[in-house]
Amino acid sequence: MHHGSCLCGAVRFTARGALGKVTACHCSLCRKHSGHFDASCEVKKSDLRIEGEEALRWYAATPKARRGFCATCGASLFFDPPHLDWVGVSMGAFDGPTGTRLALHIFCADKGDYYDITDGLPQNAQ
């Protein structure tokens, strides 16, 4: 079990089982939503339990995905493509160690000009 929450604790979640690979997304939407690039892992929808849903807000950023954040503190928490069976959970929202490591960078062609990616991990343009 992995537990997490937003900054103020109004939205809490539990993810059962192993977490999916950790991906850093550098697209302009993730950068605007998170303030930098977004690092998240995939969790099966059936393995994710969310508490405090009254404080959770969803923003339909595109027709293919929505983003979940806390209405109280503004913390970025979830990336949900409704047509798929998983939710991306922001790594910074987990409490304590996750036992995971960053595995991949995506949308690197859209990354900000103020940083370099130098960790040696695979980088996909899209």
MODELLER restraints for C-alpha pairs under 7 A, 6 or more apart:
rsr = mdl.restraints
at = mdl.atoms
rsr.add(forms.Gaussian(group=physical.xy_distance, feature=features.Distance(at['CA:1:A'], at['CA:14:A']), mean=6.65, stdev=0.5))
rsr.add(forms.Gaussian(group=physical.xy_distance, feature=features.Distance(at['CA:1:A'], at['CA:15:A']), mean=5.76, stdev=0.5))
rsr.add(forms.Gaussian(group=physical.xy_distance, feature=features.Distance(at['CA:1:A'], at['CA:16:A']), mean=4.68, stdev=0.5))
rsr.add(forms.Gaussian(group=physical.xy_distance, feature=features.Distance(at['CA:1:A'], at['CA:17:A']), mean=5.99, stdev=0.5))
rsr.add(forms.Gaussian(group=physical.xy_distance, feature=features.Distance(at['CA:2:A'], at['CA:14:A']), mean=5.58, stdev=0.5))
rsr.add(forms.Gaussian(group=physical.xy_distance, feature=features.Distance(at['CA:2:A'], at['CA:15:A']), mean=5.06, stdev=0.5))
rsr.add(forms.Gaussian(group=physical.xy_distance, feature=features.Distance(at['CA:2:A'], at['CA:16:A']), mean=6.42, stdev=0.5))
rsr.add(forms.Gaussian(group=physical.xy_distance, feature=features.Distance(at['CA:3:A'], at['CA:13:A']), mean=5.81, stdev=0.5))
rsr.add(forms.Gaussian(group=physical.xy_distance, feature=features.Distance(at['CA:3:A'], at['CA:14:A']), mean=4.55, stdev=0.5))
rsr.add(forms.Gaussian(group=physical.xy_distance, feature=features.Distance(at['CA:3:A'], at['CA:15:A']), mean=6.43, stdev=0.5))
rsr.add(forms.Gaussian(group=physical.xy_distance, feature=features.Distance(at['CA:3:A'], at['CA:94:A']), mean=5.89, stdev=0.5))
rsr.add(forms.Gaussian(group=physical.xy_distance, feature=features.Distance(at['CA:3:A'], at['CA:95:A']), mean=5.69, stdev=0.5))
rsr.add(forms.Gaussian(group=physical.xy_distance, feature=features.Distance(at['CA:4:A'], at['CA:12:A']), mean=5.76, stdev=0.5))
rsr.add(forms.Gaussian(group=physical.xy_distance, feature=features.Distance(at['CA:4:A'], at['CA:13:A']), mean=5.34, stdev=0.5))
rsr.add(forms.Gaussian(group=physical.xy_distance, feature=features.Distance(at['CA:4:A'], at['CA:14:A']), mean=6.47, stdev=0.5))
rsr.add(forms.Gaussian(group=physical.xy_distance, feature=features.Distance(at['CA:4:A'], at['CA:93:A']), mean=5.34, stdev=0.5))
rsr.add(forms.Gaussian(group=physical.xy_distance, feature=features.Distance(at['CA:4:A'], at['CA:94:A']), mean=3.99, stdev=0.5))
rsr.add(forms.Gaussian(group=physical.xy_distance, feature=features.Distance(at['CA:4:A'], at['CA:95:A']), mean=4.76, stdev=0.5))
rsr.add(forms.Gaussian(group=physical.xy_distance, feature=features.Distance(at['CA:5:A'], at['CA:11:A']), mean=5.54, stdev=0.5))
rsr.add(forms.Gaussian(group=physical.xy_distance, feature=features.Distance(at['CA:5:A'], at['CA:12:A']), mean=4.13, stdev=0.5))
rsr.add(forms.Gaussian(group=physical.xy_distance, feature=features.Distance(at['CA:5:A'], at['CA:13:A']), mean=6.01, stdev=0.5))
rsr.add(forms.Gaussian(group=physical.xy_distance, feature=features.Distance(at['CA:5:A'], at['CA:93:A']), mean=5.46, stdev=0.5))
rsr.add(forms.Gaussian(group=physical.xy_distance, feature=features.Distance(at['CA:5:A'], at['CA:94:A']), mean=6.54, stdev=0.5))
rsr.add(forms.Gaussian(group=physical.xy_distance, feature=features.Distance(at['CA:6:A'], at['CA:12:A']), mean=6.65, stdev=0.5))
rsr.add(forms.Gaussian(group=physical.xy_distance, feature=features.Distance(at['CA:6:A'], at['CA:70:A']), mean=6.55, stdev=0.5))
rsr.add(forms.Gaussian(group=physical.xy_distance, feature=features.Distance(at['CA:6:A'], at['CA:75:A']), mean=5.51, stdev=0.5))
rsr.add(forms.Gaussian(group=physical.xy_distance, feature=features.Distance(at['CA:6:A'], at['CA:77:A']), mean=6.90, stdev=0.5))
rsr.add(forms.Gaussian(group=physical.xy_distance, feature=features.Distance(at['CA:6:A'], at['CA:93:A']), mean=5.96, stdev=0.5))
rsr.add(forms.Gaussian(group=physical.xy_distance, feature=features.Distance(at['CA:7:A'], at['CA:73:A']), mean=6.33, stdev=0.5))
rsr.add(forms.Gaussian(group=physical.xy_distance, feature=features.Distance(at['CA:7:A'], at['CA:75:A']), mean=6.15, stdev=0.5))
rsr.add(forms.Gaussian(group=physical.xy_distance, feature=features.Distance(at['CA:8:A'], at['CA:73:A']), mean=5.98, stdev=0.5))
rsr.add(forms.Gaussian(group=physical.xy_distance, feature=features.Distance(at['CA:10:A'], at['CA:52:A']), mean=5.70, stdev=0.5))
rsr.add(forms.Gaussian(group=physical.xy_distance, feature=features.Distance(at['CA:10:A'], at['CA:55:A']), mean=6.22, stdev=0.5))
rsr.add(forms.Gaussian(group=physical.xy_distance, feature=features.Distance(at['CA:11:A'], at['CA:51:A']), mean=5.83, stdev=0.5))
rsr.add(forms.Gaussian(group=physical.xy_distance, feature=features.Distance(at['CA:11:A'], at['CA:52:A']), mean=4.59, stdev=0.5))
rsr.add(forms.Gaussian(group=physical.xy_distance, feature=features.Distance(at['CA:11:A'], at['CA:53:A']), mean=6.47, stdev=0.5))
rsr.add(forms.Gaussian(group=physical.xy_distance, feature=features.Distance(at['CA:11:A'], at['CA:55:A']), mean=6.26, stdev=0.5))
rsr.add(forms.Gaussian(group=physical.xy_distance, feature=features.Distance(at['CA:11:A'], at['CA:56:A']), mean=6.44, stdev=0.5))
rsr.add(forms.Gaussian(group=physical.xy_distance, feature=features.Distance(at['CA:11:A'], at['CA:70:A']), mean=6.47, stdev=0.5))
rsr.add(forms.Gaussian(group=physical.xy_distance, feature=features.Distance(at['CA:12:A'], at['CA:50:A']), mean=5.88, stdev=0.5))
rsr.add(forms.Gaussian(group=physical.xy_distance, feature=features.Distance(at['CA:12:A'], at['CA:51:A']), mean=5.08, stdev=0.5))
rsr.add(forms.Gaussian(group=physical.xy_distance, feature=features.Distance(at['CA:12:A'], at['CA:52:A']), mean=6.30, stdev=0.5))
rsr.add(forms.Gaussian(group=physical.xy_distance, feature=features.Distance(at['CA:13:A'], at['CA:48:A']), mean=6.95, stdev=0.5))
rsr.add(forms.Gaussian(group=physical.xy_distance, feature=features.Distance(at['CA:13:A'], at['CA:49:A']), mean=5.46, stdev=0.5))
rsr.add(forms.Gaussian(group=physical.xy_distance, feature=features.Distance(at['CA:13:A'], at['CA:50:A']), mean=4.37, stdev=0.5))
rsr.add(forms.Gaussian(group=physical.xy_distance, feature=features.Distance(at['CA:13:A'], at['CA:51:A']), mean=5.91, stdev=0.5))
rsr.add(forms.Gaussian(group=physical.xy_distance, feature=features.Distance(at['CA:14:A'], at['CA:48:A']), mean=5.80, stdev=0.5))
rsr.add(forms.Gaussian(group=physical.xy_distance, feature=features.Distance(at['CA:14:A'], at['CA:49:A']), mean=5.17, stdev=0.5))
rsr.add(forms.Gaussian(group=physical.xy_distance, feature=features.Distance(at['CA:14:A'], at['CA:50:A']), mean=6.62, stdev=0.5))
rsr.add(forms.Gaussian(group=physical.xy_distance, feature=features.Distance(at['CA:15:A'], at['CA:43:A']), mean=6.86, stdev=0.5))
rsr.add(forms.Gaussian(group=physical.xy_distance, feature=features.Distance(at['CA:15:A'], at['CA:47:A']), mean=5.56, stdev=0.5))
rsr.add(forms.Gaussian(group=physical.xy_distance, feature=features.Distance(at['CA:15:A'], at['CA:48:A']), mean=4.65, stdev=0.5))
rsr.add(forms.Gaussian(group=physical.xy_distance, feature=features.Distance(at['CA:15:A'], at['CA:49:A']), mean=6.52, stdev=0.5))
rsr.add(forms.Gaussian(group=physical.xy_distance, feature=features.Distance(at['CA:16:A'], at['CA:47:A']), mean=5.00, stdev=0.5))
rsr.add(forms.Gaussian(group=physical.xy_distance, feature=features.Distance(at['CA:16:A'], at['CA:48:A']), mean=6.57, stdev=0.5))
rsr.add(forms.Gaussian(group=physical.xy_distance, feature=features.Distance(at['CA:19:A'], at['CA:41:A']), mean=6.45, stdev=0.5))
rsr.add(forms.Gaussian(group=physical.xy_distance, feature=features.Distance(at['CA:19:A'], at['CA:42:A']), mean=6.55, stdev=0.5))
rsr.add(forms.Gaussian(group=physical.xy_distance, feature=features.Distance(at['CA:19:A'], at['CA:43:A']), mean=6.04, stdev=0.5))
rsr.add(forms.Gaussian(group=physical.xy_distance, feature=features.Distance(at['CA:20:A'], at['CA:41:A']), mean=5.25, stdev=0.5))
rsr.add(forms.Gaussian(group=physical.xy_distance, feature=features.Distance(at['CA:20:A'], at['CA:42:A']), mean=4.76, stdev=0.5))
rsr.add(forms.Gaussian(group=physical.xy_distance, feature=features.Distance(at['CA:20:A'], at['CA:43:A']), mean=6.19, stdev=0.5))
rsr.add(forms.Gaussian(group=physical.xy_distance, feature=features.Distance(at['CA:21:A'], at['CA:41:A']), mean=5.54, stdev=0.5))
rsr.add(forms.Gaussian(group=physical.xy_distance, feature=features.Distance(at['CA:21:A'], at['CA:42:A']), mean=6.72, stdev=0.5))
rsr.add(forms.Gaussian(group=physical.xy_distance, feature=features.Distance(at['CA:21:A'], at['CA:103:A']), mean=6.28, stdev=0.5))
rsr.add(forms.Gaussian(group=physical.xy_distance, feature=features.Distance(at['CA:22:A'], at['CA:39:A']), mean=6.58, stdev=0.5))
rsr.add(forms.Gaussian(group=physical.xy_distance, feature=features.Distance(at['CA:22:A'], at['CA:40:A']), mean=5.46, stdev=0.5))
rsr.add(forms.Gaussian(group=physical.xy_distance, feature=features.Distance(at['CA:22:A'], at['CA:41:A']), mean=4.48, stdev=0.5))
rsr.add(forms.Gaussian(group=physical.xy_distance, feature=features.Distance(at['CA:22:A'], at['CA:101:A']), mean=6.31, stdev=0.5))
rsr.add(forms.Gaussian(group=physical.xy_distance, feature=features.Distance(at['CA:22:A'], at['CA:102:A']), mean=4.76, stdev=0.5))
rsr.add(forms.Gaussian(group=physical.xy_distance, feature=features.Distance(at['CA:22:A'], at['CA:103:A']), mean=5.52, stdev=0.5))
rsr.add(forms.Gaussian(group=physical.xy_distance, feature=features.Distance(at['CA:22:A'], at['CA:104:A']), mean=6.95, stdev=0.5))
rsr.add(forms.Gaussian(group=physical.xy_distance, feature=features.Distance(at['CA:23:A'], at['CA:39:A']), mean=5.57, stdev=0.5))
rsr.add(forms.Gaussian(group=physical.xy_distance, feature=features.Distance(at['CA:23:A'], at['CA:40:A']), mean=5.66, stdev=0.5))
rsr.add(forms.Gaussian(group=physical.xy_distance, feature=features.Distance(at['CA:23:A'], at['CA:41:A']), mean=6.29, stdev=0.5))
rsr.add(forms.Gaussian(group=physical.xy_distance, feature=features.Distance(at['CA:23:A'], at['CA:102:A']), mean=6.04, stdev=0.5))
rsr.add(forms.Gaussian(group=physical.xy_distance, feature=features.Distance(at['CA:23:A'], at['CA:103:A']), mean=5.94, stdev=0.5))
rsr.add(forms.Gaussian(group=physical.xy_distance, feature=features.Distance(at['CA:23:A'], at['CA:104:A']), mean=4.98, stdev=0.5))
rsr.add(forms.Gaussian(group=physical.xy_distance, feature=features.Distance(at['CA:23:A'], at['CA:105:A']), mean=5.82, stdev=0.5))
rsr.add(forms.Gaussian(group=physical.xy_distance, feature=features.Distance(at['CA:24:A'], at['CA:37:A']), mean=6.46, stdev=0.5))
rsr.add(forms.Gaussian(group=physical.xy_distance, feature=features.Distance(at['CA:24:A'], at['CA:38:A']), mean=5.43, stdev=0.5))
rsr.add(forms.Gaussian(group=physical.xy_distance, feature=features.Distance(at['CA:24:A'], at['CA:39:A']), mean=4.28, stdev=0.5))
rsr.add(forms.Gaussian(group=physical.xy_distance, feature=features.Distance(at['CA:24:A'], at['CA:40:A']), mean=6.63, stdev=0.5))
rsr.add(forms.Gaussian(group=physical.xy_distance, feature=features.Distance(at['CA:24:A'], at['CA:104:A']), mean=6.25, stdev=0.5))
rsr.add(forms.Gaussian(group=physical.xy_distance, feature=features.Distance(at['CA:24:A'], at['CA:105:A']), mean=4.72, stdev=0.5))
rsr.add(forms.Gaussian(group=physical.xy_distance, feature=features.Distance(at['CA:24:A'], at['CA:106:A']), mean=6.19, stdev=0.5))
rsr.add(forms.Gaussian(group=physical.xy_distance, feature=features.Distance(at['CA:25:A'], at['CA:37:A']), mean=5.70, stdev=0.5))
rsr.add(forms.Gaussian(group=physical.xy_distance, feature=features.Distance(at['CA:25:A'], at['CA:38:A']), mean=5.19, stdev=0.5))
rsr.add(forms.Gaussian(group=physical.xy_distance, feature=features.Distance(at['CA:25:A'], at['CA:39:A']), mean=6.42, stdev=0.5))
rsr.add(forms.Gaussian(group=physical.xy_distance, feature=features.Distance(at['CA:25:A'], at['CA:105:A']), mean=5.92, stdev=0.5))
rsr.add(forms.Gaussian(group=physical.xy_distance, feature=features.Distance(at['CA:25:A'], at['CA:106:A']), mean=4.88, stdev=0.5))
rsr.add(forms.Gaussian(group=physical.xy_distance, feature=features.Distance(at['CA:25:A'], at['CA:107:A']), mean=5.97, stdev=0.5))
rsr.add(forms.Gaussian(group=physical.xy_distance, feature=features.Distance(at['CA:26:A'], at['CA:37:A']), mean=4.84, stdev=0.5))
rsr.add(forms.Gaussian(group=physical.xy_distance, feature=features.Distance(at['CA:26:A'], at['CA:38:A']), mean=6.73, stdev=0.5))
rsr.add(forms.Gaussian(group=physical.xy_distance, feature=features.Distance(at['CA:26:A'], at['CA:106:A']), mean=6.16, stdev=0.5))
rsr.add(forms.Gaussian(group=physical.xy_distance, feature=features.Distance(at['CA:26:A'], at['CA:107:A']), mean=5.18, stdev=0.5))
rsr.add(forms.Gaussian(group=physical.xy_distance, feature=features.Distance(at['CA:26:A'], at['CA:108:A']), mean=5.57, stdev=0.5))
rsr.add(forms.Gaussian(group=physical.xy_distance, feature=features.Distance(at['CA:26:A'], at['CA:110:A']), mean=6.13, stdev=0.5))
rsr.add(forms.Gaussian(group=physical.xy_distance, feature=features.Distance(at['CA:26:A'], at['CA:111:A']), mean=4.80, stdev=0.5))
rsr.add(forms.Gaussian(group=physical.xy_distance, feature=features.Distance(at['CA:27:A'], at['CA:107:A']), mean=5.13, stdev=0.5))
rsr.add(forms.Gaussian(group=physical.xy_distance, feature=features.Distance(at['CA:27:A'], at['CA:110:A']), mean=5.16, stdev=0.5))
rsr.add(forms.Gaussian(group=physical.xy_distance, feature=features.Distance(at['CA:27:A'], at['CA:111:A']), mean=6.15, stdev=0.5))
rsr.add(forms.Gaussian(group=physical.xy_distance, feature=features.Distance(at['CA:28:A'], at['CA:110:A']), mean=6.25, stdev=0.5))
rsr.add(forms.Gaussian(group=physical.xy_distance, feature=features.Distance(at['CA:30:A'], at['CA:37:A']), mean=6.00, stdev=0.5))
rsr.add(forms.Gaussian(group=physical.xy_distance, feature=features.Distance(at['CA:30:A'], at['CA:38:A']), mean=5.64, stdev=0.5))
rsr.add(forms.Gaussian(group=physical.xy_distance, feature=features.Distance(at['CA:31:A'], at['CA:37:A']), mean=4.77, stdev=0.5))
rsr.add(forms.Gaussian(group=physical.xy_distance, feature=features.Distance(at['CA:31:A'], at['CA:38:A']), mean=6.60, stdev=0.5))
rsr.add(forms.Gaussian(group=physical.xy_distance, feature=features.Distance(at['CA:33:A'], at['CA:76:A']), mean=6.98, stdev=0.5))
rsr.add(forms.Gaussian(group=physical.xy_distance, feature=features.Distance(at['CA:34:A'], at['CA:76:A']), mean=6.14, stdev=0.5))
rsr.add(forms.Gaussian(group=physical.xy_distance, feature=features.Distance(at['CA:39:A'], at['CA:90:A']), mean=5.95, stdev=0.5))
rsr.add(forms.Gaussian(group=physical.xy_distance, feature=features.Distance(at['CA:39:A'], at['CA:91:A']), mean=5.80, stdev=0.5))
rsr.add(forms.Gaussian(group=physical.xy_distance, feature=features.Distance(at['CA:40:A'], at['CA:88:A']), mean=5.62, stdev=0.5))
rsr.add(forms.Gaussian(group=physical.xy_distance, feature=features.Distance(at['CA:40:A'], at['CA:89:A']), mean=5.14, stdev=0.5))
rsr.add(forms.Gaussian(group=physical.xy_distance, feature=features.Distance(at['CA:40:A'], at['CA:90:A']), mean=4.28, stdev=0.5))
rsr.add(forms.Gaussian(group=physical.xy_distance, feature=features.Distance(at['CA:40:A'], at['CA:91:A']), mean=4.97, stdev=0.5))
rsr.add(forms.Gaussian(group=physical.xy_distance, feature=features.Distance(at['CA:41:A'], at['CA:88:A']), mean=5.26, stdev=0.5))
rsr.add(forms.Gaussian(group=physical.xy_distance, feature=features.Distance(at['CA:41:A'], at['CA:89:A']), mean=5.47, stdev=0.5))
rsr.add(forms.Gaussian(group=physical.xy_distance, feature=features.Distance(at['CA:41:A'], at['CA:90:A']), mean=6.77, stdev=0.5))
rsr.add(forms.Gaussian(group=physical.xy_distance, feature=features.Distance(at['CA:41:A'], at['CA:91:A']), mean=6.77, stdev=0.5))
rsr.add(forms.Gaussian(group=physical.xy_distance, feature=features.Distance(at['CA:42:A'], at['CA:86:A']), mean=5.89, stdev=0.5))
rsr.add(forms.Gaussian(group=physical.xy_distance, feature=features.Distance(at['CA:42:A'], at['CA:87:A']), mean=5.57, stdev=0.5))
rsr.add(forms.Gaussian(group=physical.xy_distance, feature=features.Distance(at['CA:42:A'], at['CA:88:A']), mean=4.54, stdev=0.5))
rsr.add(forms.Gaussian(group=physical.xy_distance, feature=features.Distance(at['CA:42:A'], at['CA:89:A']), mean=6.38, stdev=0.5))
rsr.add(forms.Gaussian(group=physical.xy_distance, feature=features.Distance(at['CA:43:A'], at['CA:86:A']), mean=5.29, stdev=0.5))
rsr.add(forms.Gaussian(group=physical.xy_distance, feature=features.Distance(at['CA:43:A'], at['CA:87:A']), mean=5.37, stdev=0.5))
rsr.add(forms.Gaussian(group=physical.xy_distance, feature=features.Distance(at['CA:43:A'], at['CA:88:A']), mean=6.28, stdev=0.5))
rsr.add(forms.Gaussian(group=physical.xy_distance, feature=features.Distance(at['CA:43:A'], at['CA:89:A']), mean=6.90, stdev=0.5))
rsr.add(forms.Gaussian(group=physical.xy_distance, feature=features.Distance(at['CA:44:A'], at['CA:85:A']), mean=5.83, stdev=0.5))
rsr.add(forms.Gaussian(group=physical.xy_distance, feature=features.Distance(at['CA:44:A'], at['CA:86:A']), mean=4.17, stdev=0.5))
rsr.add(forms.Gaussian(group=physical.xy_distance, feature=features.Distance(at['CA:44:A'], at['CA:87:A']), mean=6.32, stdev=0.5))
rsr.add(forms.Gaussian(group=physical.xy_distance, feature=features.Distance(at['CA:45:A'], at['CA:85:A']), mean=5.71, stdev=0.5))
rsr.add(forms.Gaussian(group=physical.xy_distance, feature=features.Distance(at['CA:45:A'], at['CA:86:A']), mean=4.92, stdev=0.5))
rsr.add(forms.Gaussian(group=physical.xy_distance, feature=features.Distance(at['CA:45:A'], at['CA:87:A']), mean=6.02, stdev=0.5))
rsr.add(forms.Gaussian(group=physical.xy_distance, feature=features.Distance(at['CA:55:A'], at['CA:70:A']), mean=5.67, stdev=0.5))
rsr.add(forms.Gaussian(group=physical.xy_distance, feature=features.Distance(at['CA:55:A'], at['CA:71:A']), mean=5.31, stdev=0.5))
rsr.add(forms.Gaussian(group=physical.xy_distance, feature=features.Distance(at['CA:55:A'], at['CA:72:A']), mean=6.54, stdev=0.5))
rsr.add(forms.Gaussian(group=physical.xy_distance, feature=features.Distance(at['CA:56:A'], at['CA:68:A']), mean=6.51, stdev=0.5))
rsr.add(forms.Gaussian(group=physical.xy_distance, feature=features.Distance(at['CA:56:A'], at['CA:69:A']), mean=5.76, stdev=0.5))
rsr.add(forms.Gaussian(group=physical.xy_distance, feature=features.Distance(at['CA:56:A'], at['CA:70:A']), mean=4.85, stdev=0.5))
rsr.add(forms.Gaussian(group=physical.xy_distance, feature=features.Distance(at['CA:56:A'], at['CA:71:A']), mean=5.90, stdev=0.5))
rsr.add(forms.Gaussian(group=physical.xy_distance, feature=features.Distance(at['CA:57:A'], at['CA:68:A']), mean=5.59, stdev=0.5))
rsr.add(forms.Gaussian(group=physical.xy_distance, feature=features.Distance(at['CA:57:A'], at['CA:69:A']), mean=5.46, stdev=0.5))
rsr.add(forms.Gaussian(group=physical.xy_distance, feature=features.Distance(at['CA:57:A'], at['CA:70:A']), mean=6.11, stdev=0.5))
rsr.add(forms.Gaussian(group=physical.xy_distance, feature=features.Distance(at['CA:57:A'], at['CA:71:A']), mean=5.89, stdev=0.5))
rsr.add(forms.Gaussian(group=physical.xy_distance, feature=features.Distance(at['CA:58:A'], at['CA:66:A']), mean=6.18, stdev=0.5))
rsr.add(forms.Gaussian(group=physical.xy_distance, feature=features.Distance(at['CA:58:A'], at['CA:67:A']), mean=5.43, stdev=0.5))
rsr.add(forms.Gaussian(group=physical.xy_distance, feature=features.Distance(at['CA:58:A'], at['CA:68:A']), mean=4.50, stdev=0.5))
rsr.add(forms.Gaussian(group=physical.xy_distance, feature=features.Distance(at['CA:58:A'], at['CA:69:A']), mean=6.54, stdev=0.5))
rsr.add(forms.Gaussian(group=physical.xy_distance, feature=features.Distance(at['CA:59:A'], at['CA:66:A']), mean=5.30, stdev=0.5))
rsr.add(forms.Gaussian(group=physical.xy_distance, feature=features.Distance(at['CA:59:A'], at['CA:67:A']), mean=5.16, stdev=0.5))
rsr.add(forms.Gaussian(group=physical.xy_distance, feature=features.Distance(at['CA:59:A'], at['CA:68:A']), mean=6.49, stdev=0.5))
rsr.add(forms.Gaussian(group=physical.xy_distance, feature=features.Distance(at['CA:60:A'], at['CA:66:A']), mean=4.13, stdev=0.5))
rsr.add(forms.Gaussian(group=physical.xy_distance, feature=features.Distance(at['CA:60:A'], at['CA:67:A']), mean=6.43, stdev=0.5))
rsr.add(forms.Gaussian(group=physical.xy_distance, feature=features.Distance(at['CA:61:A'], at['CA:67:A']), mean=6.72, stdev=0.5))
rsr.add(forms.Gaussian(group=physical.xy_distance, feature=features.Distance(at['CA:64:A'], at['CA:81:A']), mean=5.75, stdev=0.5))
rsr.add(forms.Gaussian(group=physical.xy_distance, feature=features.Distance(at['CA:65:A'], at['CA:79:A']), mean=6.89, stdev=0.5))
rsr.add(forms.Gaussian(group=physical.xy_distance, feature=features.Distance(at['CA:65:A'], at['CA:80:A']), mean=5.44, stdev=0.5))
rsr.add(forms.Gaussian(group=physical.xy_distance, feature=features.Distance(at['CA:65:A'], at['CA:81:A']), mean=4.14, stdev=0.5))
rsr.add(forms.Gaussian(group=physical.xy_distance, feature=features.Distance(at['CA:65:A'], at['CA:82:A']), mean=6.48, stdev=0.5))
rsr.add(forms.Gaussian(group=physical.xy_distance, feature=features.Distance(at['CA:66:A'], at['CA:79:A']), mean=6.00, stdev=0.5))
rsr.add(forms.Gaussian(group=physical.xy_distance, feature=features.Distance(at['CA:66:A'], at['CA:80:A']), mean=5.20, stdev=0.5))
rsr.add(forms.Gaussian(group=physical.xy_distance, feature=features.Distance(at['CA:66:A'], at['CA:81:A']), mean=6.36, stdev=0.5))
rsr.add(forms.Gaussian(group=physical.xy_distance, feature=features.Distance(at['CA:67:A'], at['CA:78:A']), mean=5.54, stdev=0.5))
rsr.add(forms.Gaussian(group=physical.xy_distance, feature=features.Distance(at['CA:67:A'], at['CA:79:A']), mean=4.64, stdev=0.5))
rsr.add(forms.Gaussian(group=physical.xy_distance, feature=features.Distance(at['CA:67:A'], at['CA:80:A']), mean=6.09, stdev=0.5))
rsr.add(forms.Gaussian(group=physical.xy_distance, feature=features.Distance(at['CA:68:A'], at['CA:76:A']), mean=6.46, stdev=0.5))
rsr.add(forms.Gaussian(group=physical.xy_distance, feature=features.Distance(at['CA:68:A'], at['CA:77:A']), mean=5.60, stdev=0.5))
rsr.add(forms.Gaussian(group=physical.xy_distance, feature=features.Distance(at['CA:68:A'], at['CA:78:A']), mean=4.65, stdev=0.5))
rsr.add(forms.Gaussian(group=physical.xy_distance, feature=features.Distance(at['CA:68:A'], at['CA:79:A']), mean=6.33, stdev=0.5))
rsr.add(forms.Gaussian(group=physical.xy_distance, feature=features.Distance(at['CA:69:A'], at['CA:75:A']), mean=5.41, stdev=0.5))
rsr.add(forms.Gaussian(group=physical.xy_distance, feature=features.Distance(at['CA:69:A'], at['CA:76:A']), mean=4.61, stdev=0.5))
rsr.add(forms.Gaussian(group=physical.xy_distance, feature=features.Distance(at['CA:69:A'], at['CA:77:A']), mean=5.24, stdev=0.5))
rsr.add(forms.Gaussian(group=physical.xy_distance, feature=features.Distance(at['CA:69:A'], at['CA:78:A']), mean=6.78, stdev=0.5))
rsr.add(forms.Gaussian(group=physical.xy_distance, feature=features.Distance(at['CA:70:A'], at['CA:76:A']), mean=6.95, stdev=0.5))
rsr.add(forms.Gaussian(group=physical.xy_distance, feature=features.Distance(at['CA:76:A'], at['CA:90:A']), mean=6.99, stdev=0.5))
rsr.add(forms.Gaussian(group=physical.xy_distance, feature=features.Distance(at['CA:77:A'], at['CA:89:A']), mean=5.90, stdev=0.5))
rsr.add(forms.Gaussian(group=physical.xy_distance, feature=features.Distance(at['CA:77:A'], at['CA:90:A']), mean=5.18, stdev=0.5))
rsr.add(forms.Gaussian(group=physical.xy_distance, feature=features.Distance(at['CA:77:A'], at['CA:93:A']), mean=6.50, stdev=0.5))
rsr.add(forms.Gaussian(group=physical.xy_distance, feature=features.Distance(at['CA:78:A'], at['CA:87:A']), mean=6.56, stdev=0.5))
rsr.add(forms.Gaussian(group=physical.xy_distance, feature=features.Distance(at['CA:78:A'], at['CA:88:A']), mean=5.46, stdev=0.5))
rsr.add(forms.Gaussian(group=physical.xy_distance, feature=features.Distance(at['CA:78:A'], at['CA:89:A']), mean=4.79, stdev=0.5))
rsr.add(forms.Gaussian(group=physical.xy_distance, feature=features.Distance(at['CA:78:A'], at['CA:90:A']), mean=6.09, stdev=0.5))
rsr.add(forms.Gaussian(group=physical.xy_distance, feature=features.Distance(at['CA:79:A'], at['CA:87:A']), mean=5.76, stdev=0.5))
rsr.add(forms.Gaussian(group=physical.xy_distance, feature=features.Distance(at['CA:79:A'], at['CA:88:A']), mean=4.68, stdev=0.5))
rsr.add(forms.Gaussian(group=physical.xy_distance, feature=features.Distance(at['CA:79:A'], at['CA:89:A']), mean=6.55, stdev=0.5))
rsr.add(forms.Gaussian(group=physical.xy_distance, feature=features.Distance(at['CA:80:A'], at['CA:87:A']), mean=4.81, stdev=0.5))
rsr.add(forms.Gaussian(group=physical.xy_distance, feature=features.Distance(at['CA:80:A'], at['CA:88:A']), mean=6.28, stdev=0.5))
rsr.add(forms.Gaussian(group=physical.xy_distance, feature=features.Distance(at['CA:81:A'], at['CA:87:A']), mean=6.94, stdev=0.5))
rsr.add(forms.Gaussian(group=physical.xy_distance, feature=features.Distance(at['CA:103:A'], at['CA:121:A']), mean=6.47, stdev=0.5))
rsr.add(forms.Gaussian(group=physical.xy_distance, feature=features.Distance(at['CA:104:A'], at['CA:121:A']), mean=5.85, stdev=0.5))
rsr.add(forms.Gaussian(group=physical.xy_distance, feature=features.Distance(at['CA:104:A'], at['CA:122:A']), mean=5.26, stdev=0.5))
rsr.add(forms.Gaussian(group=physical.xy_distance, feature=features.Distance(at['CA:104:A'], at['CA:123:A']), mean=6.28, stdev=0.5))
rsr.add(forms.Gaussian(group=physical.xy_distance, feature=features.Distance(at['CA:105:A'], at['CA:122:A']), mean=6.19, stdev=0.5))
rsr.add(forms.Gaussian(group=physical.xy_distance, feature=features.Distance(at['CA:105:A'], at['CA:123:A']), mean=4.73, stdev=0.5))
rsr.add(forms.Gaussian(group=physical.xy_distance, feature=features.Distance(at['CA:105:A'], at['CA:124:A']), mean=6.13, stdev=0.5))
rsr.add(forms.Gaussian(group=physical.xy_distance, feature=features.Distance(at['CA:106:A'], at['CA:123:A']), mean=5.99, stdev=0.5))
rsr.add(forms.Gaussian(group=physical.xy_distance, feature=features.Distance(at['CA:106:A'], at['CA:124:A']), mean=4.79, stdev=0.5))
rsr.add(forms.Gaussian(group=physical.xy_distance, feature=features.Distance(at['CA:106:A'], at['CA:125:A']), mean=6.28, stdev=0.5))
rsr.add(forms.Gaussian(group=physical.xy_distance, feature=features.Distance(at['CA:106:A'], at['CA:126:A']), mean=5.68, stdev=0.5))
rsr.add(forms.Gaussian(group=physical.xy_distance, feature=features.Distance(at['CA:107:A'], at['CA:124:A']), mean=6.06, stdev=0.5))
rsr.add(forms.Gaussian(group=physical.xy_distance, feature=features.Distance(at['CA:107:A'], at['CA:125:A']), mean=4.93, stdev=0.5))
rsr.add(forms.Gaussian(group=physical.xy_distance, feature=features.Distance(at['CA:107:A'], at['CA:126:A']), mean=3.99, stdev=0.5))
rsr.add(forms.Gaussian(group=physical.xy_distance, feature=features.Distance(at['CA:108:A'], at['CA:123:A']), mean=6.42, stdev=0.5))
rsr.add(forms.Gaussian(group=physical.xy_distance, feature=features.Distance(at['CA:108:A'], at['CA:124:A']), mean=6.00, stdev=0.5))
rsr.add(forms.Gaussian(group=physical.xy_distance, feature=features.Distance(at['CA:108:A'], at['CA:125:A']), mean=4.76, stdev=0.5))
rsr.add(forms.Gaussian(group=physical.xy_distance, feature=features.Distance(at['CA:108:A'], at['CA:126:A']), mean=6.52, stdev=0.5))
rsr.add(forms.Gaussian(group=physical.xy_distance, feature=features.Distance(at['CA:109:A'], at['CA:125:A']), mean=4.80, stdev=0.5))
rsr.add(forms.Gaussian(group=physical.xy_distance, feature=features.Distance(at['CA:109:A'], at['CA:126:A']), mean=6.70, stdev=0.5))
